[in-house]
Amino acid sequence: MNNTRKAITKVIKELGIPANLIGYHYIRYAIEITLDDFNLVNRITKLLYPAVAKKFNTTKTGAERAIRHAIEVGWLNANEDFVMELFGYSISADKGKPTNSEFIATVADYISLNEEER
């Protein structure tokens, strides 16, 4: 497993997403390909979900739903200090969990910035 994939895995586990969820694997892959092309999060339904769906032999709707479910589960189990470190005050109690694109973009940005520091 390369360093980037290890870093992604560490972050999504710290964010409370259990590895037994299908969405866990979809999120990890979505973040991997987003690191190669950040424009994917701006065209999530047209490009990112179809890429995830193709990789895992599912539909783009299934990919979106599994990712959303994994984020919802993780949000209930996440390390609150780490959530604040990553998302800061962009997430409020009123707003709740981030959208799929906010989540993927934020984690990808965090991983990218940490890799640049090494």
N, CA, C and O atoms as CSV, one atom per row, in Angstrom:
chain,resi,resn,atom,element,x,y,z
A,1,MET,N,N,0.861,-1.177,0.000
A,1,MET,CA,C,0.000,0.000,0.000
A,1,MET,C,C,0.906,1.238,0.000
A,1,MET,O,O,1.801,1.360,0.836
A,2,ASN,N,N,0.666,2.143,-0.935
A,2,ASN,CA,C,1.533,3.315,-1.000
A,2,ASN,C,C,1.194,4.320,0.106
A,2,ASN,O,O,0.172,4.196,0.782
A,3,ASN,N,N,2.059,5.304,0.275
A,3,ASN,CA,C,1.896,6.270,1.371
A,3,ASN,C,C,0.616,7.076,1.269
A,3,ASN,O,O,-0.021,7.358,2.284
A,4,THR,N,N,0.230,7.450,0.055
A,4,THR,CA,C,-0.997,8.225,-0.117
A,4,THR,C,C,-2.211,7.407,0.312
A,4,THR,O,O,-3.085,7.901,1.025
A,5,ARG,N,N,-2.255,6.180,-0.121
A,5,ARG,CA,C,-3.388,5.309,0.245
A,5,ARG,C,C,-3.424,5.072,1.756
A,5,ARG,O,O,-4.502,5.022,2.349
A,6,LYS,N,N,-2.255,4.928,2.378
A,6,LYS,CA,C,-2.193,4.781,3.836
A,6,LYS,C,C,-2.712,6.039,4.526
A,6,LYS,O,O,-3.449,5.960,5.509
A,7,ALA,N,N,-2.328,7.179,4.008
A,7,ALA,CA,C,-2.771,8.450,4.596
A,7,ALA,C,C,-4.284,8.602,4.473
A,7,ALA,O,O,-4.944,9.023,5.423
A,8,ILE,N,N,-4.833,8.265,3.318
A,8,ILE,CA,C,-6.283,8.336,3.111
A,8,ILE,C,C,-6.991,7.404,4.084
A,8,ILE,O,O,-7.963,7.792,4.732
A,9,THR,N,N,-6.502,6.179,4.184
A,9,THR,CA,C,-7.107,5.187,5.076
A,9,THR,C,C,-7.094,5.676,6.516
A,9,THR,O,O,-8.094,5.560,7.225
A,10,LYS,N,N,-5.968,6.221,6.947
A,10,LYS,CA,C,-5.860,6.724,8.311
A,10,LYS,C,C,-6.873,7.835,8.580
A,10,LYS,O,O,-7.518,7.849,9.628
A,11,VAL,N,N,-7.011,8.755,7.646
A,11,VAL,CA,C,-7.927,9.882,7.827
A,11,VAL,C,C,-9.378,9.417,7.865
A,11,VAL,O,O,-10.134,9.829,8.745
A,12,ILE,N,N,-9.778,8.567,6.927
A,12,ILE,CA,C,-11.190,8.178,6.922
A,12,ILE,C,C,-11.543,7.296,8.116
A,12,ILE,O,O,-12.684,7.313,8.577
A,13,LYS,N,N,-10.587,6.531,8.619
A,13,LYS,CA,C,-10.836,5.768,9.849
A,13,LYS,C,C,-10.957,6.710,11.040
A,13,LYS,O,O,-11.810,6.517,11.906
A,14,GLU,N,N,-10.103,7.729,11.083
A,14,GLU,CA,C,-10.159,8.727,12.159
A,14,GLU,C,C,-11.483,9.492,12.115
A,14,GLU,O,O,-11.970,9.974,13.138
A,15,LEU,N,N,-12.052,9.593,10.925
A,15,LEU,CA,C,-13.343,10.261,10.768
A,15,LEU,C,C,-14.512,9.316,11.037
A,15,LEU,O,O,-15.663,9.650,10.756
A,16,GLY,N,N,-14.213,8.137,11.581
A,16,GLY,CA,C,-15.248,7.238,12.072
A,16,GLY,C,C,-15.893,6.328,11.058
A,16,GLY,O,O,-16.893,5.681,11.371
A,17,ILE,N,N,-15.361,6.252,9.858
A,17,ILE,CA,C,-15.980,5.422,8.826
A,17,ILE,C,C,-15.407,4.006,8.919
A,17,ILE,O,O,-14.215,3.802,8.689
A,18,PRO,N,N,-16.251,3.035,9.254
A,18,PRO,CA,C,-15.765,1.665,9.399
A,18,PRO,C,C,-15.491,1.005,8.043
A,18,PRO,O,O,-16.200,1.241,7.065
A,19,ALA,N,N,-14.453,0.180,8.013
A,19,ALA,CA,C,-14.021,-0.455,6.772
A,19,ALA,C,C,-15.013,-1.483,6.234
A,19,ALA,O,O,-14.909,-1.887,5.076
A,20,ASN,N,N,-15.967,-1.911,7.051
A,20,ASN,CA,C,-16.927,-2.907,6.579
A,20,ASN,C,C,-18.034,-2.309,5.714
A,20,ASN,O,O,-18.835,-3.049,5.144
A,21,LEU,N,N,-18.088,-0.994,5.611
A,21,LEU,CA,C,-19.098,-0.353,4.753
A,21,LEU,C,C,-18.583,-0.272,3.321
A,21,LEU,O,O,-17.410,0.024,3.093
A,22,ILE,N,N,-19.451,-0.531,2.373
A,22,ILE,CA,C,-19.078,-0.410,0.963
A,22,ILE,C,C,-18.637,1.017,0.668
A,22,ILE,O,O,-17.684,1.233,-0.081
A,23,GLY,N,N,-19.320,1.978,1.247
A,23,GLY,CA,C,-18.996,3.379,1.026
A,23,GLY,C,C,-17.586,3.746,1.454
A,23,GLY,O,O,-16.999,4.680,0.909
A,24,TYR,N,N,-17.038,3.031,2.416
A,24,TYR,CA,C,-15.654,3.248,2.861
A,24,TYR,C,C,-14.698,3.094,1.681
A,24,TYR,O,O,-13.826,3.935,1.460
A,25,HIS,N,N,-14.870,2.013,0.928
A,25,HIS,CA,C,-14.009,1.739,-0.215
A,25,HIS,C,C,-14.256,2.734,-1.347
A,25,HIS,O,O,-13.322,3.141,-2.037
A,26,TYR,N,N,-15.516,3.123,-1.532
A,26,TYR,CA,C,-15.857,4.111,-2.554
A,26,TYR,C,C,-15.226,5.460,-2.211
A,26,TYR,O,O,-14.682,6.132,-3.087
A,27,ILE,N,N,-15.299,5.859,-0.932
A,27,ILE,CA,C,-14.719,7.135,-0.501
A,27,ILE,C,C,-13.203,7.117,-0.698
A,27,ILE,O,O,-12.623,8.075,-1.210
A,28,ARG,N,N,-12.579,6.035,-0.293
A,28,ARG,CA,C,-11.124,5.954,-0.428
A,28,ARG,C,C,-10.715,6.113,-1.889
A,28,ARG,O,O,-9.786,6.859,-2.198
A,29,TYR,N,N,-11.403,5.415,-2.786
A,29,TYR,CA,C,-11.094,5.527,-4.208
A,29,TYR,C,C,-11.400,6.933,-4.729
A,29,TYR,O,O,-10.614,7.500,-5.488
A,30,ALA,N,N,-12.536,7.492,-4.323
A,30,ALA,CA,C,-12.914,8.844,-4.766
A,30,ALA,C,C,-11.853,9.865,-4.357
A,30,ALA,O,O,-11.519,10.762,-5.130
A,31,ILE,N,N,-11.331,9.727,-3.150
A,31,ILE,CA,C,-10.282,10.645,-2.690
A,31,ILE,C,C,-9.001,10.423,-3.497
A,31,ILE,O,O,-8.332,11.384,-3.875
A,32,GLU,N,N,-8.660,9.163,-3.761
A,32,GLU,CA,C,-7.456,8.860,-4.554
A,32,GLU,C,C,-7.509,9.541,-5.919
A,32,GLU,O,O,-6.539,10.175,-6.335
A,33,ILE,N,N,-8.627,9.415,-6.612
A,33,ILE,CA,C,-8.698,9.995,-7.958
A,33,ILE,C,C,-8.869,11.513,-7.899
A,33,ILE,O,O,-8.469,12.217,-8.826
A,34,THR,N,N,-9.454,12.015,-6.829
A,34,THR,CA,C,-9.569,13.464,-6.657
A,34,THR,C,C,-8.186,14.081,-6.455
A,34,THR,O,O,-7.927,15.190,-6.922
A,35,LEU,N,N,-7.307,13.372,-5.768
A,35,LEU,CA,C,-5.939,13.882,-5.593
A,35,LEU,C,C,-5.223,14.040,-6.930
A,35,LEU,O,O,-4.338,14.885,-7.063
A,36,ASP,N,N,-5.596,13.237,-7.914
A,36,ASP,CA,C,-5.012,13.346,-9.255
A,36,ASP,C,C,-5.662,14.467,-10.066
A,36,ASP,O,O,-5.027,15.049,-10.945
A,37,ASP,N,N,-6.939,14.772,-9.767
A,37,ASP,CA,C,-7.673,15.803,-10.512
A,37,ASP,C,C,-8.739,16.419,-9.608
A,37,ASP,O,O,-9.839,15.882,-9.478
A,38,PHE,N,N,-8.400,17.557,-8.982
A,38,PHE,CA,C,-9.322,18.201,-8.042
A,38,PHE,C,C,-10.607,18.689,-8.703
A,38,PHE,O,O,-11.586,18.960,-8.007
A,39,ASN,N,N,-10.628,18.805,-10.023
A,39,ASN,CA,C,-11.845,19.240,-10.711
A,39,ASN,C,C,-12.974,18.223,-10.597
A,39,ASN,O,O,-14.135,18.553,-10.842
A,40,LEU,N,N,-12.644,16.997,-10.229
A,40,LEU,CA,C,-13.675,15.962,-10.100
A,40,LEU,C,C,-14.738,16.341,-9.072
A,40,LEU,O,O,-15.913,16.026,-9.256
A,41,VAL,N,N,-14.339,17.014,-7.991
A,41,VAL,CA,C,-15.335,17.360,-6.965
A,41,VAL,C,C,-16.279,18.454,-7.437
A,41,VAL,O,O,-17.347,18.645,-6.856
A,42,ASN,N,N,-15.895,19.174,-8.487
A,42,ASN,CA,C,-16.787,20.186,-9.050
A,42,ASN,C,C,-17.784,19.584,-10.028
A,42,ASN,O,O,-18.765,20.225,-10.406
A,43,ARG,N,N,-17.526,18.353,-10.432
A,43,ARG,CA,C,-18.417,17.649,-11.357
A,43,ARG,C,C,-18.689,16.251,-10.811
A,43,ARG,O,O,-18.530,15.241,-11.497
A,44,ILE,N,N,-19.105,16.240,-9.553
A,44,ILE,CA,C,-19.232,14.978,-8.818
A,44,ILE,C,C,-20.233,14.020,-9.460
A,44,ILE,O,O,-19.966,12.823,-9.559
A,45,THR,N,N,-21.381,14.538,-9.895
A,45,THR,CA,C,-22.379,13.624,-10.467
A,45,THR,C,C,-22.050,13.228,-11.905
A,45,THR,O,O,-22.428,12.146,-12.354
A,46,LYS,N,N,-21.357,14.088,-12.617
A,46,LYS,CA,C,-21.026,13.794,-14.020
A,46,LYS,C,C,-19.746,12.978,-14.179
A,46,LYS,O,O,-19.616,12.199,-15.123
A,47,LEU,N,N,-18.789,13.160,-13.242
A,47,LEU,CA,C,-17.498,12.497,-13.419
A,47,LEU,C,C,-17.097,11.573,-12.270
A,47,LEU,O,O,-16.694,10.433,-12.501
A,48,LEU,N,N,-17.208,12.061,-11.039
A,48,LEU,CA,C,-16.692,11.285,-9.907
A,48,LEU,C,C,-17.527,10.040,-9.625
A,48,LEU,O,O,-16.979,8.940,-9.555
A,49,TYR,N,N,-18.833,10.190,-9.461
A,49,TYR,CA,C,-19.670,9.013,-9.188
A,49,TYR,C,C,-19.581,7.971,-10.309
A,49,TYR,O,O,-19.475,6.779,-10.023
A,50,PRO,N,N,-19.622,8.399,-11.588
A,50,PRO,CA,C,-19.465,7.390,-12.646
A,50,PRO,C,C,-18.121,6.657,-12.596
A,50,PRO,O,O,-18.061,5.463,-12.886
A,51,ALA,N,N,-17.039,7.364,-12.229
A,51,ALA,CA,C,-15.729,6.715,-12.124
A,51,ALA,C,C,-15.718,5.689,-10.993
A,51,ALA,O,O,-15.178,4.593,-11.146
A,52,VAL,N,N,-16.317,6.051,-9.858
A,52,VAL,CA,C,-16.400,5.124,-8.723
A,52,VAL,C,C,-17.280,3.935,-9.107
A,52,VAL,O,O,-16.939,2.785,-8.827
A,53,ALA,N,N,-18.405,4.220,-9.745
A,53,ALA,CA,C,-19.331,3.155,-10.149
A,53,ALA,C,C,-18.658,2.175,-11.111
A,53,ALA,O,O,-18.839,0.963,-10.991
A,54,LYS,N,N,-17.897,2.689,-12.045
A,54,LYS,CA,C,-17.201,1.828,-13.006
A,54,LYS,C,C,-16.180,0.936,-12.288
A,54,LYS,O,O,-16.099,-0.262,-12.556
A,55,LYS,N,N,-15.411,1.524,-11.384
A,55,LYS,CA,C,-14.378,0.779,-10.654
A,55,LYS,C,C,-14.985,-0.365,-9.840
A,55,LYS,O,O,-14.420,-1.457,-9.778
A,56,PHE,N,N,-16.139,-0.110,-9.216
A,56,PHE,CA,C,-16.736,-1.091,-8.306
A,56,PHE,C,C,-17.949,-1.812,-8.894
A,56,PHE,O,O,-18.672,-2.509,-8.182
A,57,ASN,N,N,-18.165,-1.636,-10.199
A,57,ASN,CA,C,-19.237,-2.338,-10.897
A,57,ASN,C,C,-20.602,-2.113,-10.246
A,57,ASN,O,O,-21.315,-3.059,-9.912
A,58,THR,N,N,-20.942,-0.837,-10.077
A,58,THR,CA,C,-22.235,-0.461,-9.520
A,58,THR,C,C,-22.766,0.714,-10.330
A,58,THR,O,O,-22.177,1.088,-11.344
A,59,THR,N,N,-23.866,1.293,-9.892
A,59,THR,CA,C,-24.420,2.456,-10.577
A,59,THR,C,C,-23.909,3.734,-9.911
A,59,THR,O,O,-23.436,3.700,-8.775
A,60,LYS,N,N,-24.006,4.856,-10.618
A,60,LYS,CA,C,-23.562,6.107,-9.999
A,60,LYS,C,C,-24.482,6.490,-8.841
A,60,LYS,O,O,-24.036,7.121,-7.883
A,61,THR,N,N,-25.753,6.118,-8.918
A,61,THR,CA,C,-26.675,6.363,-7.806
A,61,THR,C,C,-26.286,5.515,-6.601
A,61,THR,O,O,-26.321,5.988,-5.465
A,62,GLY,N,N,-25.919,4.271,-6.847
A,62,GLY,CA,C,-25.469,3.392,-5.764
A,62,GLY,C,C,-24.199,3.901,-5.123
A,62,GLY,O,O,-24.039,3.830,-3.905
A,63,ALA,N,N,-23.291,4.416,-5.941
A,63,ALA,CA,C,-22.038,4.977,-5.419
A,63,ALA,C,C,-22.341,6.201,-4.544
A,63,ALA,O,O,-21.809,6.323,-3.441
A,64,GLU,N,N,-23.179,7.085,-5.026
A,64,GLU,CA,C,-23.535,8.296,-4.264
A,64,GLU,C,C,-24.172,7.930,-2.933
A,64,GLU,O,O,-23.817,8.491,-1.897
A,65,ARG,N,N,-25.104,6.998,-2.957
A,65,ARG,CA,C,-25.821,6.601,-1.746
A,65,ARG,C,C,-24.897,5.935,-0.728
A,65,ARG,O,O,-24.988,6.213,0.468
A,66,ALA,N,N,-24.006,5.056,-1.200
A,66,ALA,CA,C,-23.074,4.367,-0.296
A,66,ALA,C,C,-22.092,5.352,0.337
A,66,ALA,O,O,-21.758,5.227,1.516
A,67,ILE,N,N,-21.634,6.320,-0.436
A,67,ILE,CA,C,-20.740,7.345,0.095
A,67,ILE,C,C,-21.464,8.183,1.142
A,67,ILE,O,O,-20.924,8.446,2.216
A,68,ARG,N,N,-22.683,8.601,0.829
A,68,ARG,CA,C,-23.467,9.408,1.772
A,68,ARG,C,C,-23.714,8.651,3.072
A,68,ARG,O,O,-23.596,9.216,4.160
A,69,HIS,N,N,-24.057,7.368,2.953
A,69,HIS,CA,C,-24.309,6.546,4.135
A,69,HIS,C,C,-23.048,6.413,4.991
A,69,HIS,O,O,-23.111,6.523,6.215
A,70,ALA,N,N,-21.915,6.178,4.349
A,70,ALA,CA,C,-20.655,6.036,5.093
A,70,ALA,C,C,-20.309,7.335,5.833
A,70,ALA,O,O,-19.838,7.296,6.969
A,71,ILE,N,N,-20.540,8.467,5.196
A,71,ILE,CA,C,-20.278,9.755,5.851
A,71,ILE,C,C,-21.216,9.939,7.039
A,71,ILE,O,O,-20.796,10.409,8.096
A,72,GLU,N,N,-22.481,9.571,6.870
A,72,GLU,CA,C,-23.444,9.681,7.980
A,72,GLU,C,C,-23.030,8.819,9.164
A,72,GLU,O,O,-23.075,9.276,10.306
A,73,VAL,N,N,-22.629,7.588,8.909
A,73,VAL,CA,C,-22.184,6.683,9.973
A,73,VAL,C,C,-20.931,7.241,10.637
A,73,VAL,O,O,-20.828,7.289,11.863
A,74,GLY,N,N,-19.991,7.656,9.813
A,74,GLY,CA,C,-18.750,8.204,10.338
A,74,GLY,C,C,-18.963,9.442,11.180
A,74,GLY,O,O,-18.293,9.634,12.195
A,75,TRP,N,N,-19.884,10.274,10.766
A,75,TRP,CA,C,-20.126,11.532,11.467
A,75,TRP,C,C,-20.576,11.291,12.901
A,75,TRP,O,O,-20.312,12.107,13.784
A,76,LEU,N,N,-21.245,10.185,13.129
A,76,LEU,CA,C,-21.698,9.843,14.483
A,76,LEU,C,C,-20.565,9.270,15.336
A,76,LEU,O,O,-20.631,9.331,16.563
A,77,ASN,N,N,-19.529,8.714,14.703
A,77,ASN,CA,C,-18.446,8.021,15.410
A,77,ASN,C,C,-17.104,8.741,15.362
A,77,ASN,O,O,-16.129,8.272,15.950
A,78,ALA,N,N,-17.043,9.858,14.678
A,78,ALA,CA,C,-15.763,10.519,14.419
A,78,ALA,C,C,-15.121,11.096,15.671
A,78,ALA,O,O,-15.799,11.430,16.642
A,79,ASN,N,N,-13.809,11.202,15.627
A,79,ASN,CA,C,-13.027,11.884,16.641
A,79,ASN,C,C,-13.317,13.383,16.470
A,79,ASN,O,O,-12.914,13.987,15.476
A,80,GLU,N,N,-14.012,13.973,17.435
A,80,GLU,CA,C,-14.474,15.362,17.303
A,80,GLU,C,C,-13.331,16.353,17.133
A,80,GLU,O,O,-13.464,17.321,16.384
A,81,ASP,N,N,-12.220,16.131,17.808
A,81,ASP,CA,C,-11.075,17.034,17.662
A,81,ASP,C,C,-10.533,16.998,16.241
A,81,ASP,O,O,-10.166,18.028,15.675
A,82,PHE,N,N,-10.487,15.794,15.671
A,82,PHE,CA,C,-9.990,15.652,14.307
A,82,PHE,C,C,-10.969,16.279,13.310
A,82,PHE,O,O,-10.552,16.891,12.327
A,83,VAL,N,N,-12.257,16.126,13.565
A,83,VAL,CA,C,-13.269,16.753,12.704
A,83,VAL,C,C,-13.067,18.265,12.691
A,83,VAL,O,O,-13.121,18.892,11.633
A,84,MET,N,N,-12.833,18.849,13.867
A,84,MET,CA,C,-12.609,20.288,13.943
A,84,MET,C,C,-11.323,20.676,13.218
A,84,MET,O,O,-11.269,21.720,12.567
A,85,GLU,N,N,-10.292,19.847,13.326
A,85,GLU,CA,C,-9.028,20.130,12.641
A,85,GLU,C,C,-9.231,20.156,11.131
A,85,GLU,O,O,-8.708,21.035,10.446
A,86,LEU,N,N,-9.985,19.200,10.616
A,86,LEU,CA,C,-10.194,19.119,9.170
A,86,LEU,C,C,-11.216,20.119,8.658
A,86,LEU,O,O,-10.960,20.860,7.709
A,87,PHE,N,N,-12.378,20.127,9.302
A,87,PHE,CA,C,-13.493,20.903,8.772
A,87,PHE,C,C,-13.643,22.263,9.427
A,87,PHE,O,O,-14.320,23.141,8.893
A,88,GLY,N,N,-13.016,22.441,10.584
A,88,GLY,CA,C,-13.087,23.725,11.269
A,88,GLY,C,C,-14.512,24.165,11.485
A,88,GLY,O,O,-15.388,23.378,11.847
A,89,TYR,N,N,-14.715,25.424,11.257
A,89,TYR,CA,C,-16.047,25.985,11.492
A,89,TYR,C,C,-16.896,26.010,10.230
A,89,TYR,O,O,-17.939,26.663,10.196
A,90,SER,N,N,-16.457,25.304,9.190
A,90,SER,CA,C,-17.282,25.211,7.985
A,90,SER,C,C,-18.465,24.272,8.217
A,90,SER,O,O,-19.417,24.243,7.438
A,91,ILE,N,N,-18.383,23.505,9.310
A,91,ILE,CA,C,-19.472,22.601,9.672
A,91,ILE,C,C,-20.098,23.123,10.955
A,91,ILE,O,O,-19.407,23.360,11.946
A,92,SER,N,N,-21.411,23.299,10.926
A,92,SER,CA,C,-22.102,23.808,12.106
A,92,SER,C,C,-23.086,22.765,12.618
A,92,SER,O,O,-23.438,21.822,11.910
A,93,ALA,N,N,-23.518,22.951,13.848
A,93,ALA,CA,C,-24.498,22.035,14.425
A,93,ALA,C,C,-25.797,22.083,13.632
A,93,ALA,O,O,-26.479,21.067,13.493
A,94,ASP,N,N,-26.142,23.259,13.112
A,94,ASP,CA,C,-27.368,23.403,12.321
A,94,ASP,C,C,-27.260,22.667,10.984
A,94,ASP,O,O,-28.207,22.025,10.529
A,95,LYS,N,N,-26.089,22.777,10.375
A,95,LYS,CA,C,-25.882,22.185,9.061
A,95,LYS,C,C,-25.673,20.677,9.134
A,95,LYS,O,O,-26.112,19.945,8.247
A,96,GLY,N,N,-25.009,20.213,10.182
A,96,GLY,CA,C,-24.761,18.786,10.328
A,96,GLY,C,C,-23.578,18.326,9.505
A,96,GLY,O,O,-22.622,19.074,9.302
A,97,LYS,N,N,-23.644,17.098,9.032
A,97,LYS,CA,C,-22.536,16.485,8.295
A,97,LYS,C,C,-22.292,17.219,6.970
A,97,LYS,O,O,-23.188,17.879,6.441
A,98,PRO,N,N,-21.075,17.095,6.447
A,98,PRO,CA,C,-20.792,17.718,5.150
A,98,PRO,C,C,-21.441,16.935,4.012
A,98,PRO,O,O,-21.799,15.768,4.166
A,99,THR,N,N,-21.582,17.591,2.884
A,99,THR,CA,C,-22.062,16.885,1.695
A,99,THR,C,C,-20.957,15.942,1.224
A,99,THR,O,O,-19.816,16.026,1.679
A,100,ASN,N,N,-21.305,15.062,0.325
A,100,ASN,CA,C,-20.308,14.135,-0.215
A,100,ASN,C,C,-19.135,14.893,-0.834
A,100,ASN,O,O,-17.975,14.561,-0.590
A,101,SER,N,N,-19.444,15.913,-1.638
A,101,SER,CA,C,-18.369,16.648,-2.300
A,101,SER,C,C,-17.538,17.451,-1.300
A,101,SER,O,O,-16.319,17.533,-1.449
A,102,GLU,N,N,-18.166,18.043,-0.287
A,102,GLU,CA,C,-17.413,18.762,0.751
A,102,GLU,C,C,-16.473,17.807,1.481
A,102,GLU,O,O,-15.313,18.133,1.734
A,103,PHE,N,N,-16.984,16.636,1.814
A,103,PHE,CA,C,-16.192,15.648,2.540
A,103,PHE,C,C,-14.984,15.209,1.709
A,103,PHE,O,O,-13.850,15.240,2.186
A,104,ILE,N,N,-15.234,14.803,0.475
A,104,ILE,CA,C,-14.164,14.307,-0.387
A,104,ILE,C,C,-13.141,15.408,-0.662
A,104,ILE,O,O,-11.936,15.168,-0.594
A,105,ALA,N,N,-13.615,16.605,-0.971
A,105,ALA,CA,C,-12.707,17.720,-1.261
A,105,ALA,C,C,-11.864,18.085,-0.043
A,105,ALA,O,O,-10.664,18.331,-0.175
A,106,THR,N,N,-12.473,18.124,1.132
A,106,THR,CA,C,-11.751,18.503,2.347
A,106,THR,C,C,-10.687,17.472,2.704
A,106,THR,O,O,-9.556,17.831,3.031
A,107,VAL,N,N,-11.045,16.198,2.641
A,107,VAL,CA,C,-10.076,15.151,2.966
A,107,VAL,C,C,-8.956,15.130,1.922
A,107,VAL,O,O,-7.784,14.997,2.277
A,108,ALA,N,N,-9.304,15.258,0.651
A,108,ALA,CA,C,-8.281,15.274,-0.402
A,108,ALA,C,C,-7.334,16.463,-0.218
A,108,ALA,O,O,-6.123,16.327,-0.389
A,109,ASP,N,N,-7.883,17.613,0.126
A,109,ASP,CA,C,-7.062,18.802,0.352
A,109,ASP,C,C,-6.131,18.590,1.543
A,109,ASP,O,O,-4.953,18.944,1.488
A,110,TYR,N,N,-6.657,18.018,2.607
A,110,TYR,CA,C,-5.863,17.735,3.811
A,110,TYR,C,C,-4.701,16.786,3.484
A,110,TYR,O,O,-3.564,17.026,3.891
A,111,ILE,N,N,-4.993,15.720,2.753
A,111,ILE,CA,C,-3.966,14.746,2.371
A,111,ILE,C,C,-2.914,15.433,1.485
A,111,ILE,O,O,-1.712,15.256,1.683
A,112,SER,N,N,-3.377,16.203,0.524
A,112,SER,CA,C,-2.475,16.895,-0.391
A,112,SER,C,C,-1.541,17.849,0.345
A,112,SER,O,O,-0.341,17.881,0.072
A,113,LEU,N,N,-2.081,18.616,1.266
A,113,LEU,CA,C,-1.267,19.560,2.033
A,113,LEU,C,C,-0.262,18.841,2.920
A,113,LEU,O,O,0.878,19.285,3.051
A,114,ASN,N,N,-0.672,17.738,3.527
A,114,ASN,CA,C,0.237,16.982,4.370
A,114,ASN,C,C,1.351,16.318,3.570
A,114,ASN,O,O,2.474,16.198,4.060
A,115,GLU,N,N,1.057,15.887,2.350
A,115,GLU,CA,C,2.093,15.281,1.518
A,115,GLU,C,C,3.108,16.319,1.065
A,115,GLU,O,O,4.294,16.018,0.934
A,116,GLU,N,N,2.636,17.560,0.822
A,116,GLU,CA,C,3.545,18.626,0.421
A,116,GLU,C,C,4.523,18.978,1.535
A,116,GLU,O,O,5.658,19.376,1.273
A,117,GLU,N,N,4.075,18.828,2.783
A,117,GLU,CA,C,4.928,19.155,3.921
A,117,GLU,C,C,6.047,18.146,4.121
A,117,GLU,O,O,7.061,18.464,4.742
A,118,ARG,N,N,5.880,16.938,3.606
A,118,ARG,CA,C,6.900,15.886,3.786
A,118,ARG,C,C,8.053,16.076,2.857
A,118,ARG,O,O,8.996,15.285,2.874
